[in-house]
Amino acid sequence: MLALIVAYSDNRVIGDKGKIPWTLENEKKRFKELTTGNVVIMGRKTYEEIGRPLPNRYTIVVSKTTSFESDNCTTSMSLNDAINIAKEKFGETKDIFIAGGEQLYKEAIECVDKMYITKIHARIDGDTYFPEFDESEFEQYIDEYVEEIIPYTYMTYVRK
């Protein structure tokens, strides 16, 4: 399965000055539950915000300027190359999750099977956005509404 995973606000903000502009512990927990044991593809800025490969996941960083290499981390020049690396290394044994940032999401929307979206019910200031997409290409499922400091809803979109 090829999926993307994202949290964004009512005004589609996903980041501000290289950081996620909210802290929601249960949302982090969901990310971990979905991606653990699988492959996570992310852009350089997203990786640098995290600062290390994610535990118990194989991380592929998409970057044309910097190389990241370790036991559970490698670098590719493009999203397409990253997907191919994951498929060659793991075949069908692991799911592949695209985890940001903005440019990778723009590219990924066209090819993913699923989108795991956390819709944060607030307008938040930021400089990085999740792109618009054609919702008619997907079946939408509301998984859960969560009342936290900022309320949010877990949604899954499955390509028709």
Chimera marker file (.cmm) of the C-alpha trace (Angstrom):
<marker_set name="trace">
<marker id="1" x="0.000" y="0.000" z="0.000" r="1" g="1" b="0" radius="0.5"/>
<marker id="2" x="1.160" y="3.500" z="-0.831" r="1" g="1" b="0" radius="0.5"/>
<marker id="3" x="-0.331" y="6.118" z="1.483" r="1" g="1" b="0" radius="0.5"/>
<marker id="4" x="0.243" y="9.599" z="2.740" r="1" g="1" b="0" radius="0.5"/>
<marker id="5" x="-0.219" y="10.697" z="6.311" r="1" g="1" b="0" radius="0.5"/>
<marker id="6" x="-0.809" y="14.300" z="7.309" r="1" g="1" b="0" radius="0.5"/>
<marker id="7" x="-2.346" y="16.593" z="9.888" r="1" g="1" b="0" radius="0.5"/>
<marker id="8" x="-3.601" y="19.962" z="8.716" r="1" g="1" b="0" radius="0.5"/>
<marker id="9" x="-5.711" y="22.803" z="10.043" r="1" g="1" b="0" radius="0.5"/>
<marker id="10" x="-9.009" y="24.145" z="8.706" r="1" g="1" b="0" radius="0.5"/>
<marker id="11" x="-6.976" y="26.549" z="6.538" r="1" g="1" b="0" radius="0.5"/>
<marker id="12" x="-4.740" y="23.648" z="5.351" r="1" g="1" b="0" radius="0.5"/>
<marker id="13" x="-1.632" y="24.686" z="7.340" r="1" g="1" b="0" radius="0.5"/>
<marker id="14" x="0.853" y="21.863" z="7.987" r="1" g="1" b="0" radius="0.5"/>
<marker id="15" x="3.845" y="23.886" z="9.167" r="1" g="1" b="0" radius="0.5"/>
<marker id="16" x="5.292" y="27.218" z="10.165" r="1" g="1" b="0" radius="0.5"/>
<marker id="17" x="8.975" y="28.156" z="9.928" r="1" g="1" b="0" radius="0.5"/>
<marker id="18" x="9.983" y="24.496" z="9.640" r="1" g="1" b="0" radius="0.5"/>
<marker id="19" x="7.964" y="23.309" z="12.639" r="1" g="1" b="0" radius="0.5"/>
<marker id="20" x="4.568" y="21.734" z="13.217" r="1" g="1" b="0" radius="0.5"/>
<marker id="21" x="2.553" y="24.592" z="14.795" r="1" g="1" b="0" radius="0.5"/>
<marker id="22" x="0.687" y="22.435" z="17.346" r="1" g="1" b="0" radius="0.5"/>
<marker id="23" x="1.353" y="19.629" z="19.810" r="1" g="1" b="0" radius="0.5"/>
<marker id="24" x="-1.311" y="16.939" z="19.970" r="1" g="1" b="0" radius="0.5"/>
<marker id="25" x="-0.104" y="13.831" z="21.785" r="1" g="1" b="0" radius="0.5"/>
<marker id="26" x="-2.829" y="11.485" z="20.523" r="1" g="1" b="0" radius="0.5"/>
<marker id="27" x="-2.188" y="12.594" z="16.943" r="1" g="1" b="0" radius="0.5"/>
<marker id="28" x="1.504" y="11.726" z="17.333" r="1" g="1" b="0" radius="0.5"/>
<marker id="29" x="0.445" y="8.359" z="18.750" r="1" g="1" b="0" radius="0.5"/>
<marker id="30" x="-1.706" y="7.647" z="15.681" r="1" g="1" b="0" radius="0.5"/>
<marker id="31" x="1.185" y="8.510" z="13.358" r="1" g="1" b="0" radius="0.5"/>
<marker id="32" x="3.413" y="6.096" z="15.265" r="1" g="1" b="0" radius="0.5"/>
<marker id="33" x="0.805" y="3.293" z="15.280" r="1" g="1" b="0" radius="0.5"/>
<marker id="34" x="0.222" y="3.540" z="11.524" r="1" g="1" b="0" radius="0.5"/>
<marker id="35" x="3.839" y="3.875" z="10.422" r="1" g="1" b="0" radius="0.5"/>
<marker id="36" x="5.746" y="1.604" z="12.832" r="1" g="1" b="0" radius="0.5"/>
<marker id="37" x="7.225" y="-1.394" z="11.030" r="1" g="1" b="0" radius="0.5"/>
<marker id="38" x="6.805" y="0.270" z="7.646" r="1" g="1" b="0" radius="0.5"/>
<marker id="39" x="8.594" y="2.702" z="5.320" r="1" g="1" b="0" radius="0.5"/>
<marker id="40" x="8.308" y="6.460" z="5.787" r="1" g="1" b="0" radius="0.5"/>
<marker id="41" x="9.274" y="8.837" z="2.985" r="1" g="1" b="0" radius="0.5"/>
<marker id="42" x="9.802" y="12.492" z="3.852" r="1" g="1" b="0" radius="0.5"/>
<marker id="43" x="11.454" y="15.582" z="2.497" r="1" g="1" b="0" radius="0.5"/>
<marker id="44" x="14.692" y="17.010" z="3.852" r="1" g="1" b="0" radius="0.5"/>
<marker id="45" x="13.042" y="19.805" z="5.861" r="1" g="1" b="0" radius="0.5"/>
<marker id="46" x="10.641" y="17.357" z="7.518" r="1" g="1" b="0" radius="0.5"/>
<marker id="47" x="13.530" y="15.033" z="8.347" r="1" g="1" b="0" radius="0.5"/>
<marker id="48" x="15.614" y="17.884" z="9.759" r="1" g="1" b="0" radius="0.5"/>
<marker id="49" x="12.700" y="18.930" z="11.987" r="1" g="1" b="0" radius="0.5"/>
<marker id="50" x="12.550" y="15.391" z="13.413" r="1" g="1" b="0" radius="0.5"/>
<marker id="51" x="16.347" y="15.248" z="13.552" r="1" g="1" b="0" radius="0.5"/>
<marker id="52" x="16.837" y="11.483" z="13.241" r="1" g="1" b="0" radius="0.5"/>
<marker id="53" x="15.470" y="8.366" z="11.538" r="1" g="1" b="0" radius="0.5"/>
<marker id="54" x="12.190" y="7.273" z="13.103" r="1" g="1" b="0" radius="0.5"/>
<marker id="55" x="12.540" y="4.233" z="15.406" r="1" g="1" b="0" radius="0.5"/>
<marker id="56" x="11.224" y="0.901" z="14.076" r="1" g="1" b="0" radius="0.5"/>
<marker id="57" x="10.667" y="2.310" z="10.583" r="1" g="1" b="0" radius="0.5"/>
<marker id="58" x="12.776" y="2.530" z="7.449" r="1" g="1" b="0" radius="0.5"/>
<marker id="59" x="13.150" y="6.218" z="6.562" r="1" g="1" b="0" radius="0.5"/>
<marker id="60" x="13.832" y="7.514" z="3.057" r="1" g="1" b="0" radius="0.5"/>
<marker id="61" x="14.672" y="11.204" z="2.836" r="1" g="1" b="0" radius="0.5"/>
<marker id="62" x="14.046" y="12.937" z="-0.484" r="1" g="1" b="0" radius="0.5"/>
<marker id="63" x="16.778" y="15.527" z="-1.019" r="1" g="1" b="0" radius="0.5"/>
<marker id="64" x="18.821" y="16.814" z="-3.925" r="1" g="1" b="0" radius="0.5"/>
<marker id="65" x="21.281" y="18.648" z="-1.660" r="1" g="1" b="0" radius="0.5"/>
<marker id="66" x="21.992" y="16.512" z="1.420" r="1" g="1" b="0" radius="0.5"/>
<marker id="67" x="22.628" y="12.818" z="1.999" r="1" g="1" b="0" radius="0.5"/>
<marker id="68" x="21.348" y="10.958" z="5.053" r="1" g="1" b="0" radius="0.5"/>
<marker id="69" x="22.571" y="7.375" z="5.491" r="1" g="1" b="0" radius="0.5"/>
<marker id="70" x="22.335" y="4.972" z="8.423" r="1" g="1" b="0" radius="0.5"/>
<marker id="71" x="21.094" y="1.447" z="9.141" r="1" g="1" b="0" radius="0.5"/>
<marker id="72" x="17.420" y="2.419" z="8.819" r="1" g="1" b="0" radius="0.5"/>
<marker id="73" x="17.717" y="5.540" z="6.668" r="1" g="1" b="0" radius="0.5"/>
<marker id="74" x="18.730" y="6.412" z="3.129" r="1" g="1" b="0" radius="0.5"/>
<marker id="75" x="18.376" y="9.322" z="0.719" r="1" g="1" b="0" radius="0.5"/>
<marker id="76" x="16.824" y="9.522" z="-2.735" r="1" g="1" b="0" radius="0.5"/>
<marker id="77" x="16.692" y="12.302" z="-5.309" r="1" g="1" b="0" radius="0.5"/>
<marker id="78" x="12.919" y="12.148" z="-5.958" r="1" g="1" b="0" radius="0.5"/>
<marker id="79" x="9.656" y="10.764" z="-4.638" r="1" g="1" b="0" radius="0.5"/>
<marker id="80" x="9.520" y="8.277" z="-7.497" r="1" g="1" b="0" radius="0.5"/>
<marker id="81" x="13.042" y="7.029" z="-6.696" r="1" g="1" b="0" radius="0.5"/>
<marker id="82" x="12.127" y="6.752" z="-3.004" r="1" g="1" b="0" radius="0.5"/>
<marker id="83" x="9.063" y="4.632" z="-3.806" r="1" g="1" b="0" radius="0.5"/>
<marker id="84" x="11.173" y="2.405" z="-6.054" r="1" g="1" b="0" radius="0.5"/>
<marker id="85" x="13.838" y="1.995" z="-3.337" r="1" g="1" b="0" radius="0.5"/>
<marker id="86" x="11.139" y="0.949" z="-0.842" r="1" g="1" b="0" radius="0.5"/>
<marker id="87" x="9.560" y="-1.532" z="-3.258" r="1" g="1" b="0" radius="0.5"/>
<marker id="88" x="12.931" y="-3.055" z="-4.233" r="1" g="1" b="0" radius="0.5"/>
<marker id="89" x="14.052" y="-3.365" z="-0.605" r="1" g="1" b="0" radius="0.5"/>
<marker id="90" x="10.799" y="-4.632" z="0.931" r="1" g="1" b="0" radius="0.5"/>
<marker id="91" x="8.505" y="-5.739" z="-1.900" r="1" g="1" b="0" radius="0.5"/>
<marker id="92" x="4.943" y="-6.047" z="-0.622" r="1" g="1" b="0" radius="0.5"/>
<marker id="93" x="6.001" y="-6.776" z="2.979" r="1" g="1" b="0" radius="0.5"/>
<marker id="94" x="5.822" y="-3.157" z="4.175" r="1" g="1" b="0" radius="0.5"/>
<marker id="95" x="3.450" y="-0.273" z="3.575" r="1" g="1" b="0" radius="0.5"/>
<marker id="96" x="4.890" y="3.000" z="2.312" r="1" g="1" b="0" radius="0.5"/>
<marker id="97" x="3.844" y="6.293" z="3.942" r="1" g="1" b="0" radius="0.5"/>
<marker id="98" x="4.640" y="9.744" z="2.567" r="1" g="1" b="0" radius="0.5"/>
<marker id="99" x="4.950" y="12.030" z="5.592" r="1" g="1" b="0" radius="0.5"/>
<marker id="100" x="5.621" y="15.494" z="4.168" r="1" g="1" b="0" radius="0.5"/>
<marker id="101" x="6.369" y="18.142" z="3.376" r="1" g="1" b="0" radius="0.5"/>
<marker id="102" x="4.291" y="20.290" z="1.086" r="1" g="1" b="0" radius="0.5"/>
<marker id="103" x="6.064" y="19.458" z="-2.199" r="1" g="1" b="0" radius="0.5"/>
<marker id="104" x="6.053" y="15.687" z="-1.596" r="1" g="1" b="0" radius="0.5"/>
<marker id="105" x="2.359" y="15.823" z="-0.734" r="1" g="1" b="0" radius="0.5"/>
<marker id="106" x="1.644" y="17.631" z="-4.027" r="1" g="1" b="0" radius="0.5"/>
<marker id="107" x="3.407" y="14.866" z="-5.943" r="1" g="1" b="0" radius="0.5"/>
<marker id="108" x="2.036" y="12.000" z="-3.856" r="1" g="1" b="0" radius="0.5"/>
<marker id="109" x="-1.675" y="12.832" z="-4.075" r="1" g="1" b="0" radius="0.5"/>
<marker id="110" x="-1.717" y="11.646" z="-7.684" r="1" g="1" b="0" radius="0.5"/>
<marker id="111" x="-0.397" y="8.165" z="-6.901" r="1" g="1" b="0" radius="0.5"/>
<marker id="112" x="-1.403" y="7.164" z="-3.354" r="1" g="1" b="0" radius="0.5"/>
<marker id="113" x="-3.935" y="4.437" z="-2.580" r="1" g="1" b="0" radius="0.5"/>
<marker id="114" x="-4.910" y="5.978" z="0.773" r="1" g="1" b="0" radius="0.5"/>
<marker id="115" x="-4.621" y="9.228" z="2.670" r="1" g="1" b="0" radius="0.5"/>
<marker id="116" x="-4.668" y="9.251" z="6.462" r="1" g="1" b="0" radius="0.5"/>
<marker id="117" x="-5.694" y="12.796" z="7.318" r="1" g="1" b="0" radius="0.5"/>
<marker id="118" x="-6.045" y="14.433" z="10.695" r="1" g="1" b="0" radius="0.5"/>
<marker id="119" x="-8.219" y="17.513" z="10.219" r="1" g="1" b="0" radius="0.5"/>
<marker id="120" x="-7.496" y="19.997" z="12.997" r="1" g="1" b="0" radius="0.5"/>
<marker id="121" x="-10.551" y="22.128" z="13.734" r="1" g="1" b="0" radius="0.5"/>
<marker id="122" x="-8.844" y="25.498" z="14.045" r="1" g="1" b="0" radius="0.5"/>
<marker id="123" x="-7.390" y="28.192" z="11.809" r="1" g="1" b="0" radius="0.5"/>
<marker id="124" x="-3.662" y="28.214" z="12.485" r="1" g="1" b="0" radius="0.5"/>
<marker id="125" x="-1.022" y="30.608" z="11.212" r="1" g="1" b="0" radius="0.5"/>
<marker id="126" x="1.654" y="29.023" z="9.073" r="1" g="1" b="0" radius="0.5"/>
<marker id="127" x="3.687" y="29.155" z="5.888" r="1" g="1" b="0" radius="0.5"/>
<marker id="128" x="3.392" y="25.566" z="4.636" r="1" g="1" b="0" radius="0.5"/>
<marker id="129" x="0.151" y="24.045" z="3.353" r="1" g="1" b="0" radius="0.5"/>
<marker id="130" x="-1.425" y="20.750" z="2.362" r="1" g="1" b="0" radius="0.5"/>
<marker id="131" x="-2.522" y="21.030" z="-1.284" r="1" g="1" b="0" radius="0.5"/>
<marker id="132" x="-6.093" y="20.958" z="-2.532" r="1" g="1" b="0" radius="0.5"/>
<marker id="133" x="-7.121" y="17.636" z="-4.079" r="1" g="1" b="0" radius="0.5"/>
<marker id="134" x="-10.079" y="16.218" z="-5.959" r="1" g="1" b="0" radius="0.5"/>
<marker id="135" x="-12.108" y="14.562" z="-3.208" r="1" g="1" b="0" radius="0.5"/>
<marker id="136" x="-14.327" y="12.854" z="-5.803" r="1" g="1" b="0" radius="0.5"/>
<marker id="137" x="-11.408" y="10.492" z="-6.566" r="1" g="1" b="0" radius="0.5"/>
<marker id="138" x="-11.635" y="9.045" z="-3.044" r="1" g="1" b="0" radius="0.5"/>
<marker id="139" x="-14.083" y="7.390" z="-0.675" r="1" g="1" b="0" radius="0.5"/>
<marker id="140" x="-13.987" y="9.317" z="2.603" r="1" g="1" b="0" radius="0.5"/>
<marker id="141" x="-14.317" y="7.649" z="6.004" r="1" g="1" b="0" radius="0.5"/>
<marker id="142" x="-14.583" y="9.481" z="9.312" r="1" g="1" b="0" radius="0.5"/>
<marker id="143" x="-12.609" y="7.345" z="11.734" r="1" g="1" b="0" radius="0.5"/>
<marker id="144" x="-12.870" y="9.299" z="14.980" r="1" g="1" b="0" radius="0.5"/>
<marker id="145" x="-13.502" y="12.755" z="16.410" r="1" g="1" b="0" radius="0.5"/>
<marker id="146" x="-11.091" y="13.667" z="19.220" r="1" g="1" b="0" radius="0.5"/>
<marker id="147" x="-11.705" y="16.386" z="21.785" r="1" g="1" b="0" radius="0.5"/>
<marker id="148" x="-8.242" y="17.536" z="22.859" r="1" g="1" b="0" radius="0.5"/>
<marker id="149" x="-6.746" y="21.008" z="23.492" r="1" g="1" b="0" radius="0.5"/>
<marker id="150" x="-7.591" y="21.614" z="19.844" r="1" g="1" b="0" radius="0.5"/>
<marker id="151" x="-10.314" y="19.250" z="18.565" r="1" g="1" b="0" radius="0.5"/>
<marker id="152" x="-9.622" y="17.194" z="15.447" r="1" g="1" b="0" radius="0.5"/>
<marker id="153" x="-11.003" y="14.390" z="13.308" r="1" g="1" b="0" radius="0.5"/>
<marker id="154" x="-9.194" y="11.344" z="11.944" r="1" g="1" b="0" radius="0.5"/>
<marker id="155" x="-10.232" y="10.646" z="8.346" r="1" g="1" b="0" radius="0.5"/>
<marker id="156" x="-9.180" y="8.051" z="5.811" r="1" g="1" b="0" radius="0.5"/>
<marker id="157" x="-9.500" y="8.619" z="2.084" r="1" g="1" b="0" radius="0.5"/>
<marker id="158" x="-9.348" y="5.527" z="-0.141" r="1" g="1" b="0" radius="0.5"/>
<marker id="159" x="-8.860" y="5.919" z="-3.881" r="1" g="1" b="0" radius="0.5"/>
<marker id="160" x="-11.907" y="4.734" z="-5.827" r="1" g="1" b="0" radius="0.5"/>
<link id1="1" id2="2" r="1" g="1" b="0" radius="0.2"/>
<link id1="2" id2="3" r="1" g="1" b="0" radius="0.2"/>
<link id1="3" id2="4" r="1" g="1" b="0" radius="0.2"/>
<link id1="4" id2="5" r="1" g="1" b="0" radius="0.2"/>
<link id1="5" id2="6" r="1" g="1" b="0" radius="0.2"/>
<link id1="6" id2="7" r="1" g="1" b="0" radius="0.2"/>
<link id1="7" id2="8" r="1" g="1" b="0" radius="0.2"/>
<link id1="8" id2="9" r="1" g="1" b="0" radius="0.2"/>
<link id1="9" id2="10" r="1" g="1" b="0" radius="0.2"/>
<link id1="10" id2="11" r="1" g="1" b="0" radius="0.2"/>
<link id1="11" id2="12" r="1" g="1" b="0" radius="0.2"/>
<link id1="12" id2="13" r="1" g="1" b="0" radius="0.2"/>
<link id1="13" id2="14" r="1" g="1" b="0" radius="0.2"/>
<link id1="14" id2="15" r="1" g="1" b="0" radius="0.2"/>
<link id1="15" id2="16" r="1" g="1" b="0" radius="0.2"/>
<link id1="16" id2="17" r="1" g="1" b="0" radius="0.2"/>
<link id1="17" id2="18" r="1" g="1" b="0" radius="0.2"/>
<link id1="18" id2="19" r="1" g="1" b="0" radius="0.2"/>
<link id1="19" id2="20" r="1" g="1" b="0" radius="0.2"/>
<link id1="20" id2="21" r="1" g="1" b="0" radius="0.2"/>
<link id1="21" id2="22" r="1" g="1" b="0" radius="0.2"/>
<link id1="22" id2="23" r="1" g="1" b="0" radius="0.2"/>
<link id1="23" id2="24" r="1" g="1" b="0" radius="0.2"/>
<link id1="24" id2="25" r="1" g="1" b="0" radius="0.2"/>
<link id1="25" id2="26" r="1" g="1" b="0" radius="0.2"/>
<link id1="26" id2="27" r="1" g="1" b="0" radius="0.2"/>
<link id1="27" id2="28" r="1" g="1" b="0" radius="0.2"/>
<link id1="28" id2="29" r="1" g="1" b="0" radius="0.2"/>
<link id1="29" id2="30" r="1" g="1" b="0" radius="0.2"/>
<link id1="30" id2="31" r="1" g="1" b="0" radius="0.2"/>
<link id1="31" id2="32" r="1" g="1" b="0" radius="0.2"/>
<link id1="32" id2="33" r="1" g="1" b="0" radius="0.2"/>
<link id1="33" id2="34" r="1" g="1" b="0" radius="0.2"/>
<link id1="34" id2="35" r="1" g="1" b="0" radius="0.2"/>
<link id1="35" id2="36" r="1" g="1" b="0" radius="0.2"/>
<link id1="36" id2="37" r="1" g="1" b="0" radius="0.2"/>
<link id1="37" id2="38" r="1" g="1" b="0" radius="0.2"/>
<link id1="38" id2="39" r="1" g="1" b="0" radius="0.2"/>
<link id1="39" id2="40" r="1" g="1" b="0" radius="0.2"/>
<link id1="40" id2="41" r="1" g="1" b="0" radius="0.2"/>
<link id1="41" id2="42" r="1" g="1" b="0" radius="0.2"/>
<link id1="42" id2="43" r="1" g="1" b="0" radius="0.2"/>
<link id1="43" id2="44" r="1" g="1" b="0" radius="0.2"/>
<link id1="44" id2="45" r="1" g="1" b="0" radius="0.2"/>
<link id1="45" id2="46" r="1" g="1" b="0" radius="0.2"/>
<link id1="46" id2="47" r="1" g="1" b="0" radius="0.2"/>
<link id1="47" id2="48" r="1" g="1" b="0" radius="0.2"/>
<link id1="48" id2="49" r="1" g="1" b="0" radius="0.2"/>
<link id1="49" id2="50" r="1" g="1" b="0" radius="0.2"/>
<link id1="50" id2="51" r="1" g="1" b="0" radius="0.2"/>
<link id1="51" id2="52" r="1" g="1" b="0" radius="0.2"/>
<link id1="52" id2="53" r="1" g="1" b="0" radius="0.2"/>
<link id1="53" id2="54" r="1" g="1" b="0" radius="0.2"/>
<link id1="54" id2="55" r="1" g="1" b="0" radius="0.2"/>
<link id1="55" id2="56" r="1" g="1" b="0" radius="0.2"/>
<link id1="56" id2="57" r="1" g="1" b="0" radius="0.2"/>
<link id1="57" id2="58" r="1" g="1" b="0" radius="0.2"/>
<link id1="58" id2="59" r="1" g="1" b="0" radius="0.2"/>
<link id1="59" id2="60" r="1" g="1" b="0" radius="0.2"/>
<link id1="60" id2="61" r="1" g="1" b="0" radius="0.2"/>
<link id1="61" id2="62" r="1" g="1" b="0" radius="0.2"/>
<link id1="62" id2="63" r="1" g="1" b="0" radius="0.2"/>
<link id1="63" id2="64" r="1" g="1" b="0" radius="0.2"/>
<link id1="64" id2="65" r="1" g="1" b="0" radius="0.2"/>
<link id1="65" id2="66" r="1" g="1" b="0" radius="0.2"/>
<link id1="66" id2="67" r="1" g="1" b="0" radius="0.2"/>
<link id1="67" id2="68" r="1" g="1" b="0" radius="0.2"/>
<link id1="68" id2="69" r="1" g="1" b="0" radius="0.2"/>
<link id1="69" id2="70" r="1" g="1" b="0" radius="0.2"/>
<link id1="70" id2="71" r="1" g="1" b="0" radius="0.2"/>
<link id1="71" id2="72" r="1" g="1" b="0" radius="0.2"/>
<link id1="72" id2="73" r="1" g="1" b="0" radius="0.2"/>
<link id1="73" id2="74" r="1" g="1" b="0" radius="0.2"/>
<link id1="74" id2="75" r="1" g="1" b="0" radius="0.2"/>
<link id1="75" id2="76" r="1" g="1" b="0" radius="0.2"/>
<link id1="76" id2="77" r="1" g="1" b="0" radius="0.2"/>
<link id1="77" id2="78" r="1" g="1" b="0" radius="0.2"/>
<link id1="78" id2="79" r="1" g="1" b="0" radius="0.2"/>
<link id1="79" id2="80" r="1" g="1" b="0" radius="0.2"/>
<link id1="80" id2="81" r="1" g="1" b="0" radius="0.2"/>
<link id1="81" id2="82" r="1" g="1" b="0" radius="0.2"/>
<link id1="82" id2="83" r="1" g="1" b="0" radius="0.2"/>
<link id1="83" id2="84" r="1" g="1" b="0" radius="0.2"/>
<link id1="84" id2="85" r="1" g="1" b="0" radius="0.2"/>
<link id1="85" id2="86" r="1" g="1" b="0" radius="0.2"/>
<link id1="86" id2="87" r="1" g="1" b="0" radius="0.2"/>
<link id1="87" id2="88" r="1" g="1" b="0" radius="0.2"/>
<link id1="88" id2="89" r="1" g="1" b="0" radius="0.2"/>
<link id1="89" id2="90" r="1" g="1" b="0" radius="0.2"/>
<link id1="90" id2="91" r="1" g="1" b="0" radius="0.2"/>
<link id1="91" id2="92" r="1" g="1" b="0" radius="0.2"/>
<link id1="92" id2="93" r="1" g="1" b="0" radius="0.2"/>
<link id1="93" id2="94" r="1" g="1" b="0" radius="0.2"/>
<link id1="94" id2="95" r="1" g="1" b="0" radius="0.2"/>
<link id1="95" id2="96" r="1" g="1" b="0" radius="0.2"/>
<link id1="96" id2="97" r="1" g="1" b="0" radius="0.2"/>
<link id1="97" id2="98" r="1" g="1" b="0" radius="0.2"/>
<link id1="98" id2="99" r="1" g="1" b="0" radius="0.2"/>
<link id1="99" id2="100" r="1" g="1" b="0" radius="0.2"/>
<link id1="100" id2="101" r="1" g="1" b="0" radius="0.2"/>
<link id1="101" id2="102" r="1" g="1" b="0" radius="0.2"/>
<link id1="102" id2="103" r="1" g="1" b="0" radius="0.2"/>
<link id1="103" id2="104" r="1" g="1" b="0" radius="0.2"/>
<link id1="104" id2="105" r="1" g="1" b="0" radius="0.2"/>
<link id1="105" id2="106" r="1" g="1" b="0" radius="0.2"/>
<link id1="106" id2="107" r="1" g="1" b="0" radius="0.2"/>
<link id1="107" id2="108" r="1" g="1" b="0" radius="0.2"/>
<link id1="108" id2="109" r="1" g="1" b="0" radius="0.2"/>
<link id1="109" id2="110" r="1" g="1" b="0" radius="0.2"/>
<link id1="110" id2="111" r="1" g="1" b="0" radius="0.2"/>
<link id1="111" id2="112" r="1" g="1" b="0" radius="0.2"/>
<link id1="112" id2="113" r="1" g="1" b="0" radius="0.2"/>
<link id1="113" id2="114" r="1" g="1" b="0" radius="0.2"/>
<link id1="114" id2="115" r="1" g="1" b="0" radius="0.2"/>
<link id1="115" id2="116" r="1" g="1" b="0" radius="0.2"/>
<link id1="116" id2="117" r="1" g="1" b="0" radius="0.2"/>
<link id1="117" id2="118" r="1" g="1" b="0" radius="0.2"/>
<link id1="118" id2="119" r="1" g="1" b="0" radius="0.2"/>
<link id1="119" id2="120" r="1" g="1" b="0" radius="0.2"/>
<link id1="120" id2="121" r="1" g="1" b="0" radius="0.2"/>
<link id1="121" id2="122" r="1" g="1" b="0" radius="0.2"/>
<link id1="122" id2="123" r="1" g="1" b="0" radius="0.2"/>
<link id1="123" id2="124" r="1" g="1" b="0" radius="0.2"/>
<link id1="124" id2="125" r="1" g="1" b="0" radius="0.2"/>
<link id1="125" id2="126" r="1" g="1" b="0" radius="0.2"/>
<link id1="126" id2="127" r="1" g="1" b="0" radius="0.2"/>
<link id1="127" id2="128" r="1" g="1" b="0" radius="0.2"/>
<link id1="128" id2="129" r="1" g="1" b="0" radius="0.2"/>
<link id1="129" id2="130" r="1" g="1" b="0" radius="0.2"/>
<link id1="130" id2="131" r="1" g="1" b="0" radius="0.2"/>
<link id1="131" id2="132" r="1" g="1" b="0" radius="0.2"/>
<link id1="132" id2="133" r="1" g="1" b="0" radius="0.2"/>
<link id1="133" id2="134" r="1" g="1" b="0" radius="0.2"/>
<link id1="134" id2="135" r="1" g="1" b="0" radius="0.2"/>
<link id1="135" id2="136" r="1" g="1" b="0" radius="0.2"/>
<link id1="136" id2="137" r="1" g="1" b="0" radius="0.2"/>
<link id1="137" id2="138" r="1" g="1" b="0" radius="0.2"/>
<link id1="138" id2="139" r="1" g="1" b="0" radius="0.2"/>
<link id1="139" id2="140" r="1" g="1" b="0" radius="0.2"/>
<link id1="140" id2="141" r="1" g="1" b="0" radius="0.2"/>
<link id1="141" id2="142" r="1" g="1" b="0" radius="0.2"/>
<link id1="142" id2="143" r="1" g="1" b="0" radius="0.2"/>
<link id1="143" id2="144" r="1" g="1" b="0" radius="0.2"/>
<link id1="144" id2="145" r="1" g="1" b="0" radius="0.2"/>
<link id1="145" id2="146" r="1" g="1" b="0" radius="0.2"/>
<link id1="146" id2="147" r="1" g="1" b="0" radius="0.2"/>
<link id1="147" id2="148" r="1" g="1" b="0" radius="0.2"/>
<link id1="148" id2="149" r="1" g="1" b="0" radius="0.2"/>
<link id1="149" id2="150" r="1" g="1" b="0" radius="0.2"/>
<link id1="150" id2="151" r="1" g="1" b="0" radius="0.2"/>
<link id1="151" id2="152" r="1" g="1" b="0" radius="0.2"/>
<link id1="152" id2="153" r="1" g="1" b="0" radius="0.2"/>
<link id1="153" id2="154" r="1" g="1" b="0" radius="0.2"/>
<link id1="154" id2="155" r="1" g="1" b="0" radius="0.2"/>
<link id1="155" id2="156" r="1" g="1" b="0" radius="0.2"/>
<link id1="156" id2="157" r="1" g="1" b="0" radius="0.2"/>
<link id1="157" id2="158" r="1" g="1" b="0" radius="0.2"/>
<link id1="158" id2="159" r="1" g="1" b="0" radius="0.2"/>
<link id1="159" id2="160" r="1" g="1" b="0" radius="0.2"/>
</marker_set>
